[in-house]
Amino acid sequence: MTDRDTPLSDTAELRRLRWRARRGMRELDQLFERWLDQRWSQSPEAGRAVFRRLLDCEDDRLWKWFLGQERPGDVELDALVAEIRSLPHDP
């Protein structure tokens, strides 16, 4: 078994996700960072998987979702976007 076959440690995965969450759009960066800071550690694997799927979405689509101009067709993504939008700015 190689290192690539072993699951990432939670800390390593969090670092990797923080890098993936950097979109070059400060507002999106802040929204994703806020969720990672406030919710990642207590999220079940299913919630973490939805966050990973959210990061796979295109920036222009994400921006419309977070502005409330559109809603994701996926119920889980829609719920996560709503959750992220409702997070307090200062934990």
KAHUKA-V100074 format. One line per field, one symbol per residue. psi: psi as a letter, one per 30 degrees, with the letter a starting at -180 (. if undefined). A space follows every 50 residues. Layout:
psi=???
//
This chain:
psi=kleffkkkleeeeeeeeeeefjfgjeeeeeeeeeeeeffeegkleeeeee eeeefflkeeeeeeeffgflkkfkeeeeeeeeeeffkkej.
//
